[in-house]
């Protein structure tokens, strides 16, 4: 099975498990994917590492560098700007690799175990329950992969972030009612992205809310 077929299978699995259809008729009206943070010259590894060193002091040096690797791999594979992914970590967990929500979401990117297990399977990461999501490198790889699937499904960065926040099932219900989400969550992420990009010496252009 090639990667694209695997991706479609995962989207279908998430859709089935979370109670949404592929909803092609609705999604096709949303147009092509938007930019994943307006691309400029990419941020340097040094700046990303610096942000994590300052904002995520609980990360061990080795874990921090592995997270940086995952961020730049995502930039190359999916087009997500490093500052966007850092902003998402900040909004989700405040850069706390041990964060646990009352709903059971874990780690830097606050991944729920159900979604995490599906993504880990696709990525070839051995699933060991909460321990997998509390590993910073695995958490970030899984969280980014989940965001990428939301982007593949909804083809719009604001919608993808909304789906990351409320779940694709809930987002689909909103879309089926003829509405769009309010944009509060995505606006928070984009604002944090802009702040990180301007304050940490990123060369890239952040998307403005």
N, CA and C atoms as an extended XYZ file, in Angstrom:
627
Properties=species:S:1:pos:R:3:atomname:S:1:resname:S:1:resid:I:1 pbc="F F F"
N         0.857       -1.199        0.000 N   UNK     1
C         0.000        0.000        0.000 CA  UNK     1
C         0.885        1.239        0.000 C   UNK     1
N         0.664        2.158       -0.974 N   UNK     2
C         1.509        3.340       -1.005 CA  UNK     2
C         1.043        4.351        0.033 C   UNK     2
N         1.855        5.410        0.234 N   UNK     3
C         1.583        6.363        1.308 CA  UNK     3
C         0.254        7.070        1.111 C   UNK     3
N        -0.079        7.405       -0.132 N   UNK     4
C        -1.333        8.135       -0.354 CA  UNK     4
C        -2.523        7.257       -0.004 C   UNK     4
N        -2.474        5.984       -0.401 N   UNK     5
C        -3.573        5.097       -0.044 CA  UNK     5
C        -3.665        4.944        1.464 C   UNK     5
N        -2.503        4.875        2.113 N   UNK     6
C        -2.488        4.749        3.561 CA  UNK     6
C        -3.104        5.981        4.213 C   UNK     6
N        -2.796        7.153        3.679 N   UNK     7
C        -3.351        8.386        4.223 CA  UNK     7
C        -4.863        8.404        4.076 C   UNK     7
N        -5.345        8.009        2.900 N   UNK     8
C        -6.794        7.988        2.687 CA  UNK     8
C        -7.460        6.989        3.620 C   UNK     8
N        -6.793        5.857        3.830 N   UNK     9
C        -7.353        4.854        4.723 CA  UNK     9
C        -7.455        5.398        6.139 C   UNK     9
N        -6.448        6.148        6.553 N   UNK    10
C        -6.466        6.705        7.896 CA  UNK    10
C        -7.567        7.740        8.042 C   UNK    10
N        -7.698        8.609        7.040 N   UNK    11
C        -8.775        9.606        7.077 CA  UNK    11
C       -10.121        8.908        7.184 C   UNK    11
N       -10.296        7.846        6.403 N   UNK    12
C       -11.554        7.103        6.449 CA  UNK    12
C       -11.763        6.478        7.819 C   UNK    12
N       -10.679        5.945        8.406 N   UNK    13
C       -10.785        5.335        9.731 CA  UNK    13
C       -11.167        6.373       10.774 C   UNK    13
N       -10.534        7.535       10.715 N   UNK    14
C       -10.888        8.602       11.644 CA  UNK    14
C       -12.330        9.044       11.441 C   UNK    14
N       -12.716        9.191       10.187 N   UNK    15
C       -14.079        9.629        9.891 CA  UNK    15
C       -15.095        8.637       10.428 C   UNK    15
N       -14.840        7.347       10.180 N   UNK    16
C       -15.776        6.325       10.634 CA  UNK    16
C       -15.833        6.270       12.153 C   UNK    16
N       -14.663        6.327       12.777 N   UNK    17
C       -14.612        6.193       14.225 CA  UNK    17
C       -15.208        7.402       14.931 C   UNK    17
N       -15.058        8.576       14.330 N   UNK    18
C       -15.515        9.798       14.975 CA  UNK    18
C       -16.882       10.257       14.477 C   UNK    18
N       -17.489        9.454       13.611 N   UNK    19
C       -18.857        9.731       13.225 CA  UNK    19
C       -19.030       10.751       12.135 C   UNK    19
N       -18.035       10.876       11.235 N   UNK    20
C       -18.219       11.772       10.099 CA  UNK    20
C       -18.045       10.974        8.827 C   UNK    20
N       -18.671       11.462        7.777 N   UNK    21
C       -18.428       10.865        6.481 CA  UNK    21
C       -17.252       11.548        5.837 C   UNK    21
N       -16.881       11.071        4.662 N   UNK    22
C       -15.832       11.783        3.944 CA  UNK    22
C       -16.352       13.121        3.456 C   UNK    22
N       -17.675       13.231        3.350 N   UNK    23
C       -18.329       14.526        3.107 CA  UNK    23
C       -17.725       15.267        1.933 C   UNK    23
N       -17.511       14.549        0.827 N   UNK    24
C       -16.856       15.178       -0.324 CA  UNK    24
C       -17.647       16.370       -0.833 C   UNK    24
N       -18.970       16.265       -0.833 N   UNK    25
C       -19.748       17.365       -1.394 CA  UNK    25
C       -19.543       18.639       -0.597 C   UNK    25
N       -19.446       18.510        0.721 N   UNK    26
C       -19.201       19.686        1.547 CA  UNK    26
C       -17.780       20.166        1.394 C   UNK    26
N       -16.820       19.235        1.457 N   UNK    27
C       -15.418       19.624        1.450 CA  UNK    27
C       -15.001       20.217        0.122 C   UNK    27
N       -15.576       19.762       -0.969 N   UNK    28
C       -15.172       20.284       -2.262 CA  UNK    28
C       -15.493       21.765       -2.395 C   UNK    28
N       -16.455       22.238       -1.638 N   UNK    29
C       -16.793       23.654       -1.721 CA  UNK    29
C       -15.773       24.525       -1.007 C   UNK    29
N       -14.867       23.900       -0.262 N   UNK    30
C       -13.913       24.677        0.515 CA  UNK    30
C       -12.701       25.089       -0.291 C   UNK    30
N       -12.511       24.531       -1.476 N   UNK    31
C       -11.409       24.958       -2.332 CA  UNK    31
C       -10.125       24.233       -2.033 C   UNK    31
N        -9.049       24.721       -2.634 N   UNK    32
C        -7.742       24.105       -2.494 CA  UNK    32
C        -7.130       24.472       -1.156 C   UNK    32
N        -6.092       23.706       -0.742 N   UNK    33
C        -5.445       24.017        0.526 CA  UNK    33
C        -4.847       25.413        0.512 C   UNK    33
N        -4.966       26.099        1.622 N   UNK    34
C        -4.304       27.390        1.761 CA  UNK    34
C        -2.889       27.151        2.241 C   UNK    34
N        -2.093       28.232        2.274 N   UNK    35
C        -0.735       28.114        2.771 CA  UNK    35
C        -0.725       27.740        4.240 C   UNK    35
N         0.308       27.059        4.640 N   UNK    36
C         0.395       26.582        6.019 CA  UNK    36
C         1.228       27.564        6.837 C   UNK    36
N         0.797       28.835        6.882 N   UNK    37
C         1.653       29.905        7.355 CA  UNK    37
C         2.369       30.410        6.113 C   UNK    37
N         2.285       31.677        5.809 N   UNK    38
C         2.828       32.163        4.548 CA  UNK    38
C         4.311       31.869        4.459 C   UNK    38
N         4.759       31.168        3.427 N   UNK    39
C         6.160       30.783        3.383 CA  UNK    39
C         7.064       31.941        3.014 C   UNK    39
N         8.123       32.094        3.749 N   UNK    40
C         9.209       32.988        3.404 CA  UNK    40
C        10.472       32.164        3.541 C   UNK    40
N        11.585       32.790        3.839 N   UNK    41
C        12.769       32.011        4.147 CA  UNK    41
C        12.491       31.237        5.430 C   UNK    41
N        12.764       29.947        5.466 N   UNK    42
C        12.392       29.154        6.632 CA  UNK    42
C        13.187       29.547        7.869 C   UNK    42
N        12.586       29.313        9.023 N   UNK    43
C        13.270       29.553       10.281 CA  UNK    43
C        14.489       28.652       10.378 C   UNK    43
N        15.487       29.096       11.109 N   UNK    44
C        16.677       28.272       11.290 CA  UNK    44
C        16.465       27.299       12.438 C   UNK    44
N        17.192       26.202       12.403 N   UNK    45
C        17.149       25.238       13.508 CA  UNK    45
C        17.538       25.919       14.812 C   UNK    45
N        18.509       26.828       14.730 N   UNK    46
C        18.978       27.487       15.948 CA  UNK    46
C        17.866       28.278       16.616 C   UNK    46
N        17.034       28.963       15.824 N   UNK    47
C        15.952       29.758       16.401 CA  UNK    47
C        14.868       28.864       16.996 C   UNK    47
N        14.540       27.787       16.298 N   UNK    48
C        13.530       26.869       16.829 CA  UNK    48
C        14.030       26.239       18.118 C   UNK    48
N        15.284       25.814       18.120 N   UNK    49
C        15.870       25.223       19.321 CA  UNK    49
C        15.900       26.230       20.464 C   UNK    49
N        16.172       27.493       20.132 N   UNK    50
C        16.215       28.540       21.155 CA  UNK    50
C        14.847       28.743       21.795 C   UNK    50
N        13.811       28.771       20.956 N   UNK    51
C        12.456       28.919       21.497 CA  UNK    51
C        12.142       27.777       22.454 C   UNK    51
N        12.449       26.561       22.054 N   UNK    52
C        12.156       25.408       22.904 CA  UNK    52
C        12.984       25.432       24.180 C   UNK    52
N        14.226       25.865       24.068 N   UNK    53
C        15.073       25.940       25.261 CA  UNK    53
C        14.512       26.945       26.260 C   UNK    53
N        14.003       28.063       25.747 N   UNK    54
C        13.468       29.106       26.623 CA  UNK    54
C        12.070       28.779       27.129 C   UNK    54
N        11.218       28.237       26.247 N   UNK    55
C         9.808       28.043       26.597 CA  UNK    55
C         9.512       26.652       27.159 C   UNK    55
N        10.363       25.691       26.854 N   UNK    56
C        10.124       24.315       27.304 CA  UNK    56
C        11.326       23.810       28.093 C   UNK    56
N        11.599       24.429       29.248 N   UNK    57
C        12.792       24.054       30.014 CA  UNK    57
C        12.765       22.624       30.533 C   UNK    57
N        11.573       22.004       30.548 N   UNK    58
C        11.490       20.625       31.035 CA  UNK    58
C        11.962       19.613       30.000 C   UNK    58
N        12.170       20.063       28.782 N   UNK    59
C        12.672       19.151       27.753 CA  UNK    59
C        14.160       18.899       27.952 C   UNK    59
N        14.543       17.632       27.957 N   UNK    60
C        15.962       17.294       27.962 CA  UNK    60
C        16.575       17.726       26.634 C   UNK    60
N        17.889       17.985       26.648 N   UNK    61
C        18.562       18.447       25.431 CA  UNK    61
C        18.316       17.508       24.256 C   UNK    61
N        18.426       16.204       24.503 N   UNK    62
C        18.252       15.231       23.425 CA  UNK    62
C        16.822       15.250       22.899 C   UNK    62
N        15.860       15.340       23.807 N   UNK    63
C        14.455       15.410       23.382 CA  UNK    63
C        14.196       16.681       22.581 C   UNK    63
N        14.788       17.786       23.012 N   UNK    64
C        14.577       19.052       22.306 CA  UNK    64
C        15.063       18.961       20.867 C   UNK    64
N        16.240       18.392       20.666 N   UNK    65
C        16.768       18.299       19.311 CA  UNK    65
C        15.943       17.345       18.451 C   UNK    65
N        15.384       16.321       19.057 N   UNK    66
C        14.515       15.411       18.300 CA  UNK    66
C        13.209       16.099       17.922 C   UNK    66
N        12.701       16.933       18.801 N   UNK    67
C        11.502       17.710       18.472 CA  UNK    67
C        11.799       18.681       17.337 C   UNK    67
N        12.960       19.318       17.378 N   UNK    68
C        13.363       20.210       16.285 CA  UNK    68
C        13.419       19.435       14.975 C   UNK    68
N        13.992       18.234       15.012 N   UNK    69
C        14.043       17.393       13.808 CA  UNK    69
C        12.639       17.135       13.272 C   UNK    69
N        11.704       16.820       14.175 N   UNK    70
C        10.330       16.522       13.761 CA  UNK    70
C         9.669       17.749       13.145 C   UNK    70
N         9.939       18.914       13.700 N   UNK    71
C         9.361       20.153       13.174 CA  UNK    71
C         9.851       20.420       11.758 C   UNK    71
N        11.139       20.251       11.522 N   UNK    72
C        11.666       20.537       10.188 CA  UNK    72
C        11.303       19.446        9.185 C   UNK    72
N        11.144       18.220        9.657 N   UNK    73
C        10.650       17.164        8.770 CA  UNK    73
C         9.230       17.484        8.331 C   UNK    73
N         8.418       18.016        9.250 N   UNK    74
C         7.041       18.394        8.912 CA  UNK    74
C         7.019       19.559        7.939 C   UNK    74
N         7.951       20.490        8.106 N   UNK    75
C         8.030       21.614        7.174 CA  UNK    75
C         8.333       21.114        5.764 C   UNK    75
N         9.257       20.159        5.666 N   UNK    76
C         9.629       19.627        4.355 CA  UNK    76
C         8.513       18.787        3.746 C   UNK    76
N         7.829       17.994        4.574 N   UNK    77
C         6.833       17.056        4.054 CA  UNK    77
C         5.467       17.688        3.842 C   UNK    77
N         5.046       18.529        4.783 N   UNK    78
C         3.672       19.038        4.757 CA  UNK    78
C         3.574       20.540        4.505 C   UNK    78
N         4.690       21.259        4.588 N   UNK    79
C         4.660       22.696        4.367 CA  UNK    79
C         4.295       23.519        5.585 C   UNK    79
N         4.141       22.886        6.744 N   UNK    80
C         3.821       23.643        7.949 CA  UNK    80
C         5.038       24.454        8.387 C   UNK    80
N         4.839       25.753        8.585 N   UNK    81
C         5.939       26.589        9.038 CA  UNK    81
C         6.316       26.236       10.478 C   UNK    81
N         7.615       26.235       10.798 N   UNK    82
C         8.031       25.917       12.166 CA  UNK    82
C         7.342       26.774       13.222 C   UNK    82
N         7.171       28.066       12.944 N   UNK    83
C         6.532       28.931       13.944 CA  UNK    83
C         5.076       28.543       14.180 C   UNK    83
N         4.393       28.021       13.161 N   UNK    84
C         3.014       27.565       13.340 CA  UNK    84
C         2.968       26.386       14.299 C   UNK    84
N         3.878       25.441       14.120 N   UNK    85
C         3.889       24.253       14.972 CA  UNK    85
C         4.279       24.605       16.398 C   UNK    85
N         5.226       25.524       16.554 N   UNK    86
C         5.576       25.986       17.895 CA  UNK    86
C         4.386       26.692       18.543 C   UNK    86
N         3.681       27.503       17.768 N   UNK    87
C         2.506       28.200       18.299 CA  UNK    87
C         1.440       27.209       18.742 C   UNK    87
N         1.259       26.146       17.977 N   UNK    88
C         0.273       25.131       18.334 CA  UNK    88
C         0.653       24.454       19.647 C   UNK    88
N         1.939       24.156       19.818 N   UNK    89
C         2.392       23.568       21.085 CA  UNK    89
C         2.148       24.527       22.244 C   UNK    89
N         2.412       25.800       22.012 N   UNK    90
C         2.231       26.806       23.059 CA  UNK    90
C         0.767       26.903       23.467 C   UNK    90
N        -0.122       26.984       22.479 N   UNK    91
C        -1.554       27.091       22.769 CA  UNK    91
C        -2.069       25.825       23.444 C   UNK    91
N        -1.639       24.674       22.967 N   UNK    92
C        -2.165       23.409       23.478 CA  UNK    92
C        -1.668       23.082       24.885 C   UNK    92
N        -0.369       23.238       25.120 N   UNK    93
C         0.198       22.738       26.378 CA  UNK    93
C         1.067       23.739       27.115 C   UNK    93
N         1.261       24.940       26.548 N   UNK    94
C         2.212       25.855       27.153 CA  UNK    94
C         3.620       25.294       27.143 C   UNK    94
N         3.913       24.472       26.131 N   UNK    95
C         5.223       23.830       25.969 CA  UNK    95
C         5.547       22.864       27.108 C   UNK    95
N         4.529       22.293       27.711 N   UNK    96
C         4.740       21.337       28.804 CA  UNK    96
C         4.649       19.914       28.260 C   UNK    96
N         5.763       19.180       28.194 N   UNK    97
C         5.725       17.831       27.621 CA  UNK    97
C         4.968       16.826       28.476 C   UNK    97
N         4.690       17.184       29.734 N   UNK    98
C         3.965       16.277       30.624 CA  UNK    98
C         2.519       16.708       30.832 C   UNK    98
N         2.036       17.648       30.029 N   UNK    99
C         0.679       18.176       30.209 CA  UNK    99
C        -0.372       17.087       30.012 C   UNK    99
N        -1.392       17.119       30.861 N   UNK   100
C        -2.537       16.202       30.767 CA  UNK   100
C        -3.807       17.035       30.914 C   UNK   100
N        -4.724       16.871       29.979 N   UNK   101
C        -5.982       17.613       30.071 CA  UNK   101
C        -7.032       16.777       30.785 C   UNK   101
N        -8.122       17.431       31.181 N   UNK   102
C        -9.202       16.704       31.850 CA  UNK   102
C        -9.901       15.737       30.909 C   UNK   102
N        -9.690       15.910       29.591 N   UNK   103
C       -10.276       14.990       28.616 CA  UNK   103
C        -9.323       13.860       28.242 C   UNK   103
N        -8.131       13.868       28.831 N   UNK   104
C        -7.185       12.789       28.576 CA  UNK   104
C        -6.144       13.073       27.521 C   UNK   104
N        -6.136       14.295       26.963 N   UNK   105
C        -5.118       14.639       25.971 CA  UNK   105
C        -3.771       14.784       26.666 C   UNK   105
N        -2.715       14.414       25.952 N   UNK   106
C        -1.401       14.316       26.576 CA  UNK   106
C        -0.317       15.032       25.789 C   UNK   106
N         0.660       15.554       26.522 N   UNK   107
C         1.908       15.994       25.922 CA  UNK   107
C         1.888       17.365       25.285 C   UNK   107
N         2.984       17.660       24.594 N   UNK   108
C         3.193       18.978       23.997 CA  UNK   108
C         2.056       19.402       23.083 C   UNK   108
N         1.542       18.458       22.289 N   UNK   109
C         0.502       18.796       21.317 CA  UNK   109
C        -0.875       18.297       21.743 C   UNK   109
N        -0.982       17.850       23.006 N   UNK   110
C        -2.265       17.454       23.584 CA  UNK   110
C        -3.033       16.499       22.674 C   UNK   110
N        -2.422       15.348       22.453 N   UNK   111
C        -3.010       14.329       21.585 CA  UNK   111
C        -3.870       13.386       22.418 C   UNK   111
N        -5.075       13.110       21.945 N   UNK   112
C        -5.938       12.126       22.601 CA  UNK   112
C        -5.471       10.717       22.250 C   UNK   112
N        -5.524        9.787       23.204 N   UNK   113
C        -5.025        8.434       22.940 CA  UNK   113
C        -5.663        7.752       21.737 C   UNK   113
N        -6.967        7.935       21.526 N   UNK   114
C        -7.605        7.254       20.398 CA  UNK   114
C        -6.993        7.690       19.075 C   UNK   114
N        -6.923        9.001       18.871 N   UNK   115
C        -6.330        9.513       17.635 CA  UNK   115
C        -4.847        9.185       17.579 C   UNK   115
N        -4.184        9.276       18.726 N   UNK   116
C        -2.754        8.987       18.770 CA  UNK   116
C        -2.434        7.575       18.355 C   UNK   116
N        -3.266        6.637       18.769 N   UNK   117
C        -3.009        5.236       18.409 CA  UNK   117
C        -3.124        5.034       16.902 C   UNK   117
N        -4.119        5.652       16.279 N   UNK   118
C        -4.276        5.528       14.830 CA  UNK   118
C        -3.086        6.130       14.091 C   UNK   118
N        -2.651        7.303       14.537 N   UNK   119
C        -1.533        7.954       13.870 CA  UNK   119
C        -0.232        7.196       14.098 C   UNK   119
N        -0.046        6.684       15.311 N   UNK   120
C         1.172        5.926       15.605 CA  UNK   120
C         1.269        4.711       14.698 C   UNK   120
N         0.135        4.078       14.454 N   UNK   121
C         0.128        2.910       13.568 CA  UNK   121
C         0.603        3.296       12.178 C   UNK   121
N         0.116        4.424       11.665 N   UNK   122
C         0.535        4.841       10.329 CA  UNK   122
C         2.014        5.211       10.286 C   UNK   122
N         2.502        5.818       11.351 N   UNK   123
C         3.887        6.279       11.383 CA  UNK   123
C         4.874        5.176       11.733 C   UNK   123
N         4.365        4.016       12.111 N   UNK   124
C         5.252        2.922       12.495 CA  UNK   124
C         5.840        3.097       13.884 C   UNK   124
N         5.155        3.869       14.725 N   UNK   125
C         5.594        4.072       16.107 CA  UNK   125
C         4.913        3.034       16.987 C   UNK   125
N         5.691        2.323       17.767 N   UNK   126
C         5.119        1.308       18.657 CA  UNK   126
C         4.212        1.983       19.677 C   UNK   126
N         2.986        1.497       19.780 N   UNK   127
C         2.013        2.108       20.673 CA  UNK   127
C         2.114        1.497       22.061 C   UNK   127
N         2.418        2.340       23.042 N   UNK   128
C         2.494        1.910       24.433 CA  UNK   128
C         1.606        2.783       25.312 C   UNK   128
N         0.486        3.176       24.742 N   UNK   129
C        -0.472        3.974       25.492 CA  UNK   129
C         0.059        5.351       25.840 C   UNK   129
N        -0.229        5.784       27.067 N   UNK   130
C         0.158        7.127       27.494 CA  UNK   130
C         1.656        7.355       27.381 C   UNK   130
N         2.444        6.316       27.597 N   UNK   131
C         3.901        6.466       27.531 CA  UNK   131
C         4.346        6.953       26.159 C   UNK   131
N         3.658        6.508       25.118 N   UNK   132
C         4.009        6.954       23.765 CA  UNK   132
C         3.755        8.444       23.610 C   UNK   132
N         2.628        8.918       24.122 N   UNK   133
C         2.278       10.327       23.960 CA  UNK   133
C         3.040       11.237       24.916 C   UNK   133
N         3.615       10.674       25.957 N   UNK   134
C         4.427       11.472       26.869 CA  UNK   134
C         5.893       11.479       26.472 C   UNK   134
N         6.216       10.773       25.394 N   UNK   135
C         7.535       10.893       24.784 CA  UNK   135
C         7.480       12.107       23.857 C   UNK   135
N         8.263       13.162       24.119 N   UNK   136
C         8.108       14.400       23.347 CA  UNK   136
C         8.243       14.224       21.844 C   UNK   136
N         9.219       13.451       21.409 N   UNK   137
C         9.405       13.257       19.967 CA  UNK   137
C         8.201       12.571       19.352 C   UNK   137
N         7.741       11.489       19.978 N   UNK   138
C         6.592       10.766       19.443 CA  UNK   138
C         5.342       11.636       19.471 C   UNK   138
N         5.165       12.379       20.546 N   UNK   139
C         3.988       13.237       20.661 CA  UNK   139
C         3.933       14.248       19.527 C   UNK   139
N         5.068       14.878       19.255 N   UNK   140
C         5.096       15.902       18.214 CA  UNK   140
C         4.904       15.286       16.835 C   UNK   140
N         5.537       14.159       16.580 N   UNK   141
C         5.353       13.498       15.287 CA  UNK   141
C         3.895       13.109       15.080 C   UNK   141
N         3.275       12.568       16.116 N   UNK   142
C         1.884       12.131       16.017 CA  UNK   142
C         0.953       13.333       15.881 C   UNK   142
N         1.187       14.374       16.678 N   UNK   143
C         0.353       15.567       16.597 CA  UNK   143
C         0.425       16.239       15.236 C   UNK   143
N         1.636       16.335       14.694 N   UNK   144
C         1.801       16.940       13.370 CA  UNK   144
C         1.121       16.089       12.306 C   UNK   144
N         1.278       14.776       12.403 N   UNK   145
C         0.643       13.888       11.426 CA  UNK   145
C        -0.876       14.026       11.479 C   UNK   145
N        -1.421       14.176       12.682 N   UNK   146
C        -2.864       14.356       12.820 CA  UNK   146
C        -3.308       15.680       12.199 C   UNK   146
N        -2.547       16.739       12.445 N   UNK   147
C        -2.867       18.026       11.822 CA  UNK   147
C        -2.804       17.919       10.304 C   UNK   147
N        -1.821       17.190        9.799 N   UNK   148
C        -1.704       17.005        8.346 CA  UNK   148
C        -2.914       16.267        7.791 C   UNK   148
N        -3.450       15.306        8.536 N   UNK   149
C        -4.639       14.585        8.076 CA  UNK   149
C        -5.852       15.506        8.083 C   UNK   149
N        -5.926       16.371        9.077 N   UNK   150
C        -7.021       17.335        9.089 CA  UNK   150
C        -6.907       18.278        7.892 C   UNK   150
N        -5.681       18.670        7.549 N   UNK   151
C        -5.476       19.531        6.384 CA  UNK   151
C        -5.861       18.791        5.106 C   UNK   151
N        -5.511       17.523        5.015 N   UNK   152
C        -5.875       16.729        3.841 CA  UNK   152
C        -7.389       16.598        3.726 C   UNK   152
N        -8.048       16.487        4.860 N   UNK   153
C        -9.501       16.305        4.860 CA  UNK   153
C       -10.249       17.605        4.578 C   UNK   153
N        -9.875       18.682        5.265 N   UNK   154
C       -10.643       19.924        5.190 CA  UNK   154
C       -10.055       20.959        4.235 C   UNK   154
N        -8.804       20.787        3.835 N   UNK   155
C        -8.177       21.594        2.787 CA  UNK   155
C        -8.187       23.099        3.078 C   UNK   155
N        -8.068       23.447        4.316 N   UNK   156
C        -8.122       24.845        4.734 CA  UNK   156
C        -7.458       24.891        6.102 C   UNK   156
N        -6.450       25.739        6.273 N   UNK   157
C        -5.682       25.714        7.514 CA  UNK   157
C        -6.518       26.106        8.719 C   UNK   157
N        -7.378       27.110        8.573 N   UNK   158
C        -8.221       27.499        9.701 CA  UNK   158
C        -9.149       26.357       10.106 C   UNK   158
N        -9.734       25.687        9.112 N   UNK   159
C       -10.603       24.551        9.417 CA  UNK   159
C        -9.811       23.399       10.008 C   UNK   159
N        -8.603       23.196        9.515 N   UNK   160
C        -7.770       22.108       10.033 CA  UNK   160
C        -7.431       22.338       11.500 C   UNK   160
N        -7.119       23.579       11.841 N   UNK   161
C        -6.848       23.896       13.244 CA  UNK   161
C        -8.111       23.737       14.089 C   UNK   161
N        -9.248       24.136       13.537 N   UNK   162
C       -10.506       23.951       14.263 CA  UNK   162
C       -10.772       22.476       14.509 C   UNK   162
N       -10.520       21.645       13.499 N   UNK   163
C       -10.714       20.204       13.656 CA  UNK   163
C        -9.749       19.637       14.681 C   UNK   163
N        -8.532       20.144       14.700 N   UNK   164
C        -7.554       19.707       15.699 CA  UNK   164
C        -8.069       20.022       17.099 C   UNK   164
N        -8.757       21.136       17.226 N   UNK   165
C        -9.230       21.587       18.533 CA  UNK   165
C       -10.505       20.885       18.975 C   UNK   165
N       -11.523       20.883       18.125 N   UNK   166
C       -12.831       20.356       18.542 CA  UNK   166
C       -13.096       18.948       18.044 C   UNK   166
N       -12.256       18.460       17.137 N   UNK   167
C       -12.469       17.148       16.542 CA  UNK   167
C       -13.151       17.264       15.195 C   UNK   167
N       -12.804       16.387       14.262 N   UNK   168
C       -13.392       16.462       12.926 CA  UNK   168
C       -14.887       16.212       12.896 C   UNK   168
N       -15.382       15.380       13.810 N   UNK   169
C       -16.817       15.116       13.837 CA  UNK   169
C       -17.620       16.356       14.165 C   UNK   169
N       -17.205       17.054       15.205 N   UNK   170
C       -17.899       18.286       15.596 CA  UNK   170
C       -17.768       19.341       14.512 C   UNK   170
N       -16.578       19.468       13.929 N   UNK   171
C       -16.402       20.457       12.866 CA  UNK   171
C       -17.305       20.140       11.683 C   UNK   171
N       -17.416       18.871       11.329 N   UNK   172
C       -18.262       18.513       10.198 CA  UNK   172
C       -19.717       18.864       10.458 C   UNK   172
N       -20.160       18.707       11.703 N   UNK   173
C       -21.530       19.098       12.048 CA  UNK   173
C       -21.746       20.595       11.813 C   UNK   173
N       -20.749       21.394       12.189 N   UNK   174
C       -20.842       22.841       11.979 CA  UNK   174
C       -20.913       23.157       10.489 C   UNK   174
N       -20.039       22.514        9.713 N   UNK   175
C       -20.031       22.756        8.266 CA  UNK   175
C       -21.331       22.301        7.616 C   UNK   175
N       -21.857       21.176        8.065 N   UNK   176
C       -23.100       20.661        7.491 CA  UNK   176
C       -24.280       21.586        7.767 C   UNK   176
N       -24.160       22.395        8.812 N   UNK   177
C       -25.230       23.347        9.125 CA  UNK   177
C       -25.109       24.626        8.303 C   UNK   177
N       -24.089       24.678        7.435 N   UNK   178
C       -23.893       25.839        6.581 CA  UNK   178
C       -23.086       26.951        7.218 C   UNK   178
N       -22.450       26.661        8.330 N   UNK   179
C       -21.669       27.670        9.036 CA  UNK   179
C       -20.184       27.322        8.972 C   UNK   179
N       -19.371       28.256        9.431 N   UNK   180
C       -17.953       28.013        9.661 CA  UNK   180
C       -17.675       28.242       11.143 C   UNK   180
N       -16.640       27.597       11.687 N   UNK   181
C       -16.315       27.845       13.093 CA  UNK   181
C       -15.934       29.305       13.307 C   UNK   181
N       -16.078       29.758       14.535 N   UNK   182
C       -15.881       31.178       14.839 CA  UNK   182
C       -14.461       31.656       14.573 C   UNK   182
N       -13.505       30.769       14.616 N   UNK   183
C       -12.125       31.154       14.334 CA  UNK   183
C       -11.355       31.633       15.546 C   UNK   183
N       -11.936       31.471       16.728 N   UNK   184
C       -11.252       31.929       17.943 CA  UNK   184
C        -9.972       31.136       18.171 C   UNK   184
N       -10.075       29.813       18.031 N   UNK   185
C        -8.902       28.974       18.288 CA  UNK   185
C        -7.817       29.223       17.251 C   UNK   185
N        -8.175       29.209       15.973 N   UNK   186
C        -7.170       29.432       14.935 CA  UNK   186
C        -6.562       30.826       15.068 C   UNK   186
N        -7.384       31.810       15.432 N   UNK   187
C        -6.868       33.156       15.635 CA  UNK   187
C        -5.844       33.208       16.751 C   UNK   187
N        -6.098       32.437       17.804 N   UNK   188
C        -5.138       32.380       18.902 CA  UNK   188
C        -3.815       31.774       18.438 C   UNK   188
N        -3.910       30.702       17.640 N   UNK   189
C        -2.695       30.064       17.125 CA  UNK   189
C        -1.936       31.016       16.208 C   UNK   189
N        -2.655       31.678       15.296 N   UNK   190
C        -1.983       32.585       14.364 CA  UNK   190
C        -1.357       33.777       15.099 C   UNK   190
N        -2.029       34.283       16.133 N   UNK   191
C        -1.463       35.390       16.907 CA  UNK   191
C        -0.189       34.957       17.614 C   UNK   191
N        -0.219       33.761       18.183 N   UNK   192
C         0.974       33.236       18.849 CA  UNK   192
C         2.085       32.990       17.842 C   UNK   192
N         1.706       32.530       16.651 N   UNK   193
C         2.694       32.314       15.592 CA  UNK   193
C         3.370       33.622       15.209 C   UNK   193
N         2.572       34.675       15.037 N   UNK   194
C         3.131       35.969       14.660 CA  UNK   194
C         4.075       36.491       15.731 C   UNK   194
N         3.699       36.292       16.998 N   UNK   195
C         4.553       36.747       18.089 CA  UNK   195
C         5.870       35.985       18.106 C   UNK   195
N         5.788       34.680       17.917 N   UNK   196
C         7.010       33.869       17.896 CA  UNK   196
C         7.894       34.253       16.724 C   UNK   196
N         7.270       34.451       15.563 N   UNK   197
C         8.046       34.760       14.364 CA  UNK   197
C         8.741       36.109       14.481 C   UNK   197
N         8.103       37.060       15.149 N   UNK   198
C         8.701       38.393       15.249 CA  UNK   198
C         9.698       38.493       16.392 C   UNK   198
N         9.442       37.773       17.478 N   UNK   199
C        10.286       37.918       18.659 CA  UNK   199
C        11.478       36.978       18.689 C   UNK   199
N        11.403       35.886       17.956 N   UNK   200
C        12.469       34.888       18.052 CA  UNK   200
C        13.408       34.907       16.855 C   UNK   200
N        13.283       35.912       16.000 N   UNK   201
C        14.228       36.016       14.898 CA  UNK   201
C        13.940       35.109       13.729 C   UNK   201
N        12.704       34.645       13.580 N   UNK   202
C        12.369       33.819       12.435 CA  UNK   202
C        12.436       34.652       11.164 C   UNK   202
N        12.962       34.047       10.120 N   UNK   203
C        12.997       34.735        8.830 CA  UNK   203
C        11.687       34.583        8.088 C   UNK   203
N        10.900       33.553        8.445 N   UNK   204
C         9.651       33.295        7.741 CA  UNK   204
C         8.622       34.364        8.058 C   UNK   204
N         7.615       34.458        7.231 N   UNK   205
C         6.476       35.326        7.509 CA  UNK   205
C         5.394       34.500        8.167 C   UNK   205
N         4.924       34.943        9.299 N   UNK   206
C         3.807       34.257        9.940 CA  UNK   206
C         2.522       34.671        9.266 C   UNK   206
N         1.556       33.786        9.301 N   UNK   207
C         0.233       34.147        8.803 CA  UNK   207
C        -0.411       35.084        9.799 C   UNK   207
N        -1.016       36.141        9.318 N   UNK   208
C        -1.709       37.064       10.210 CA  UNK   208
C        -3.117       36.564       10.439 C   UNK   208
N        -3.640       36.715       11.662 N   UNK   209
C        -4.996       36.226       11.956 CA  UNK   209
C        -6.031       36.921       11.096 C   UNK   209
